[in-house]
Amino acid sequence: MKLSILKKFKVENSLALVAMVALFVLSSLASPYFLQVGNLLNILKQVSFSGIIGLGMAFVIIGGGIDLSVGSMTALIGAIAILIVNALGGGPWAILGAWAGAVALGALCGLFNGFLVTKGRIAPFIVTLGTMAIFRSLTLYIGNAGQFVSRSSLYGDMGMSSILGVPTAIWIFFGLAFLLSVLLNRTRFGRYTCAVGSNEKVAKYAAINVSFTRLMSYVITGGMVGVTGILLSSRMNSINSSNTAVSFEMDAIAAVVIGGTPMTGGRGSIWGVVIGAVILGMINNMLNMLSVSAYLQGTVKGLVIIAAVFIQRGSGRSARA
């Protein structure tokens, strides 16, 4: 059983692994500072926030959907988490309440997206484009287009905490990746998600509850956004209502696609998302070290996404041939 899982991992993520190793070697040659432990941990910490969202996004894309609202949702949830901490006095119980509230609110926002997609029968792109505007607008309104600042030093300490010298966000990222990998590969829900994304009509004939399966994929994504929202807000001890988590949806989708999950759905890999997120992090880090303009980093990221989709299409044609 372990060998079959390892074989499946190698097959599904072979291209992404090769790309990551090649980029690792090139980065280490391009800058002597790349291999420093502090720099490598910084890369992993930076990608953990959008990477956690990508873990949930994988379920949505594998199921044949998309979620463009995750960046705005992150800002809203991070802001609400700070308000909860401030309202409850900033102690340990306040932080626990913020965690519970953030994950619950994220799941509720995901439920709202999923309900409109499944029961409202509206295209996922249109639904989440609309809720992206809604969530950002609510954040701006609640914060009067300003900042949400935590009055709890303990909350800020949590955001900067580490375990065995490794930032807590990294531990949470990899822990959630393990749990969601089990959910996707070892449970009925995971198989149903792949079946729905592969062929919805066939899934219905197989007595799979397509609407519920698709709905839960958005709920899972919302829950992951909740985790990111509280990690991000505690790390900065504040949330800017206008620009926090801008383009997180692009980073999350890019991590999923680079990790080998096709936009057409039907199959995918959670650990591929982790690899994809790390690849994006190394690209950004290398560009910074080479003093490439920050304004060009989006161009590079866009080209990487296009290349990943092109390679997937080419490999898919080869497999069918």
C-alpha positions in Angstrom: 0.0 0.0 0.0 2.8 2.4 0.9 4.6 1.6 -2.3 1.5 2.3 -4.4 0.9 5.6 -2.7 4.6 6.6 -3.3 4.3 5.5 -7.0 1.2 7.6 -7.4 2.9 10.6 -5.8 5.9 10.3 -8.2 3.7 9.9 -11.3 1.3 12.8 -10.5 4.1 15.2 -9.4 7.0 14.2 -11.5 7.1 17.3 -13.7 6.6 19.6 -10.8 9.3 17.9 -8.8 11.7 18.2 -11.7 10.9 21.9 -12.1 11.3 22.5 -8.4 14.7 20.7 -8.2 15.9 22.5 -11.3 14.8 25.9 -9.9 16.5 25.0 -6.6 19.8 24.4 -8.3 19.6 27.5 -10.5 18.7 29.7 -7.5 21.6 28.3 -5.5 24.0 29.1 -8.3 22.5 32.6 -8.9 22.9 33.7 -5.3 25.1 32.6 -2.5 22.4 33.7 0.0 19.7 31.4 -1.4 20.8 28.3 0.6 20.9 30.0 3.9 18.5 28.4 6.3 16.9 31.7 7.2 16.2 32.4 3.5 14.7 28.9 2.9 12.5 29.2 5.9 11.4 32.6 4.8 10.4 31.2 1.4 8.3 28.5 3.0 6.7 30.9 5.4 5.8 33.3 2.6 4.2 30.6 0.5 2.3 29.1 3.5 -0.4 31.8 3.5 -1.5 31.4 -0.2 -0.5 27.8 -0.1 -3.0 26.9 2.6 -5.7 28.5 0.4 -4.4 26.5 -2.5 -4.9 23.3 -0.6 -8.6 24.0 -0.5 -8.7 25.5 -4.0 -7.5 22.1 -5.3 -10.8 20.5 -4.2 -12.8 23.2 -6.0 -10.7 22.9 -9.3 -10.6 19.1 -9.2 -14.4 19.2 -8.8 -14.7 21.4 -11.9 -15.1 24.8 -10.3 -13.1 27.9 -9.5 -13.0 30.4 -6.6 -11.9 34.0 -7.3 -13.1 35.4 -4.0 -10.4 33.9 -1.7 -8.2 37.0 -1.6 -11.0 39.3 -0.6 -12.4 36.7 1.8 -9.0 36.5 3.5 -9.0 40.2 4.1 -12.5 40.1 5.5 -11.9 37.2 7.8 -8.5 38.6 9.0 -10.3 41.9 9.9 -13.1 40.1 11.8 -10.5 38.0 13.7 -8.8 41.2 14.9 -12.2 42.7 15.9 -12.9 39.5 17.9 -9.5 39.6 19.6 -10.0 43.3 20.5 -13.5 42.7 21.7 -12.6 39.8 24.0 -9.6 41.5 25.6 -6.7 40.0 23.7 -5.9 37.1 26.0 -5.6 33.4 25.2 -9.4 32.9 25.2 -9.7 35.8 22.8 -7.2 34.2 20.4 -9.0 30.9 20.7 -12.3 32.7 19.9 -10.7 34.4 16.9 -9.5 31.1 15.6 -12.9 29.5 15.9 -14.6 32.6 14.5 -12.3 32.8 11.5 -12.6 29.2 10.5 -16.4 29.3 11.0 -16.8 32.5 9.0 -14.6 31.1 6.2 -16.6 27.9 6.0 -19.8 30.1 6.0 -18.5 32.2 3.1 -17.5 29.1 1.2 -21.0 27.7 1.9 -22.5 30.9 0.4 -20.3 30.5 -2.7 -21.2 26.8 -3.0 -24.9 27.4 -2.5 -25.0 29.9 -5.3 -23.1 27.6 -7.6 -25.1 24.4 -6.8 -28.6 25.6 -6.0 -28.5 28.9 -7.9 -27.0 27.1 -10.9 -24.7 30.1 -11.6 -21.3 29.6 -13.2 -18.6 29.5 -10.5 -16.6 32.2 -12.3 -19.5 34.6 -12.1 -20.5 33.7 -8.5 -17.0 34.1 -7.1 -16.2 37.2 -9.2 -19.3 38.8 -7.5 -18.4 37.6 -4.0 -14.9 38.8 -4.5 -16.3 42.3 -4.9 -18.8 41.8 -2.0 -16.2 40.6 0.5 -13.7 43.4 -0.3 -16.5 46.0 -0.1 -17.6 44.7 3.3 -14.0 44.9 4.5 -13.7 48.5 3.3 -17.0 49.4 4.8 -16.3 47.9 8.2 -12.8 49.4 8.4 -13.8 52.7 6.8 -11.2 52.0 4.1 -8.5 52.0 6.8 -6.6 49.5 8.9 -7.7 47.0 11.5 -5.1 47.0 14.2 -4.9 44.4 17.0 -4.4 45.7 20.5 -3.1 42.4 21.7 0.6 41.8 21.9 -0.1 38.1 22.4 -1.9 38.0 19.1 1.2 39.4 17.3 3.5 37.0 19.2 1.4 34.1 17.9 1.9 35.3 14.3 5.7 35.4 14.8 6.0 32.2 16.8 8.0 29.1 15.8 8.3 25.5 16.8 11.8 24.0 16.9 13.0 27.0 15.0 10.5 26.6 12.2 7.7 29.2 11.8 4.3 27.9 13.0 2.7 28.8 9.7 4.9 26.2 8.0 3.9 23.5 10.4 0.3 24.3 9.9 0.7 24.4 6.1 2.3 20.9 5.9 -0.1 19.5 8.6 -3.1 20.6 6.6 -1.5 19.3 3.4 -1.2 15.9 5.1 -4.8 15.9 6.3 -6.3 17.1 3.0 -4.2 14.6 1.1 -5.7 11.8 3.1 -9.2 13.3 2.5 -8.6 13.4 -1.3 -6.9 10.1 -1.8 -8.2 7.8 1.0 -11.9 8.8 1.4 -15.2 8.4 -0.5 -15.5 12.2 -0.6 -12.2 12.5 -2.4 -13.2 9.9 -5.0 -16.5 11.6 -5.5 -14.8 15.0 -6.0 -12.6 13.5 -8.8 -15.7 11.8 -10.3 -17.7 15.0 -10.4 -14.9 17.0 -12.0 -14.2 14.2 -14.5 -17.8 13.8 -15.8 -20.7 15.2 -13.9 -23.4 13.2 -15.8 -21.6 9.9 -15.2 -21.3 10.9 -11.5 -25.0 11.4 -11.3 -25.7 8.1 -12.9 -23.4 6.6 -10.3 -25.7 8.0 -7.6 -23.2 10.5 -6.4 -24.7 13.6 -4.8 -23.0 16.1 -7.2 -24.4 19.2 -5.6 -23.3 18.2 -2.0 -19.9 17.2 -3.2 -19.3 20.5 -5.0 -20.8 22.5 -2.2 -18.4 20.9 0.3 -15.4 21.7 -1.8 -16.2 25.4 -1.5 -16.7 25.0 2.3 -13.3 23.3 2.6 -11.8 26.2 0.6 -13.5 28.7 2.9 -12.2 26.9 6.0 -8.6 27.1 4.6 -9.1 30.8 3.9 -10.2 31.2 7.5 -6.9 29.7 8.7 -4.9 31.9 6.4 -6.9 35.0 7.5 -5.9 34.6 11.1 -2.3 33.6 10.4 -1.9 36.6 8.1 -3.5 39.1 10.5 -1.6 37.9 13.5 1.7 38.0 11.6 1.2 41.7 10.8 -0.9 42.3 13.8 -3.1 44.3 11.4 -5.1 44.1 8.2 -5.3 46.8 5.5 -8.8 46.8 4.2 -7.8 47.8 0.7 -4.8 45.8 -0.3 -4.3 42.9 2.1 -4.3 39.5 0.3 -4.7 41.1 -3.1 -3.8 38.5 -5.8 -4.0 35.6 -3.3 -6.5 34.0 -5.6 -3.9 34.1 -8.4 -1.2 32.6 -6.2 -3.5 29.8 -5.0 -4.7 28.9 -8.5 -1.2 29.1 -9.8 0.0 26.7 -7.1 -2.7 24.2 -8.0 -2.1 24.4 -11.7 1.7 24.3 -11.4 1.3 21.3 -9.1 -0.3 19.3 -11.9 -4.0 19.7 -11.4 -5.7 20.5 -14.8 -8.2 23.4 -14.9 -10.6 21.0 -16.5 -10.8 19.1 -13.2 -11.2 15.3 -12.6 -7.8 14.7 -10.9 -5.1 16.4 -8.9 -2.7 16.2 -6.0 -2.5 18.0 -2.7 1.2 17.6 -2.4 1.4 18.9 -6.0 -0.1 22.1 -4.6 2.7 22.3 -2.0 5.3 21.8 -4.7 3.6 24.4 -6.9 3.5 26.9 -4.0 7.2 26.3 -3.2 8.1 26.8 -6.9 6.3 30.2 -6.9 8.1 31.2 -3.7 11.5 30.3 -5.1 10.8 32.3 -8.3 9.8 35.4 -6.3 12.8 34.9 -4.0 15.2 34.5 -7.0 13.8 37.6 -8.7 14.3 39.6 -5.5 17.8 38.5 -5.1 18.6 39.4 -8.7 17.1 42.8 -8.1 14.4 42.3 -10.8 11.7 45.0 -10.6 8.8 43.9 -8.4 6.5 45.2 -11.2 7.8 42.4 -13.4 7.2 39.6 -11.0 3.5 39.3 -12.0 4.6 38.9 -15.6 6.9 36.0 -14.7 4.2 34.4 -12.6 1.7 34.7 -15.4 4.1 33.1 -17.9 4.7 30.2 -15.5 1.0 29.6 -15.2 0.6 29.6 -19.0 3.6 27.3 -19.4 2.2 24.9 -16.8 -1.2 24.7 -18.6 0.5 24.3 -21.9 2.6 21.4 -20.6 -0.4 19.8 -19.1 -2.3 20.0 -22.4 0.7 18.5 -24.2 1.1 15.6 -21.7 -2.7 15.0 -21.8 -2.6 14.6 -25.6 0.4 12.3 -25.4 -1.5 10.1 -22.8 -4.6 9.9 -25.1 -2.4 9.0 -28.1 
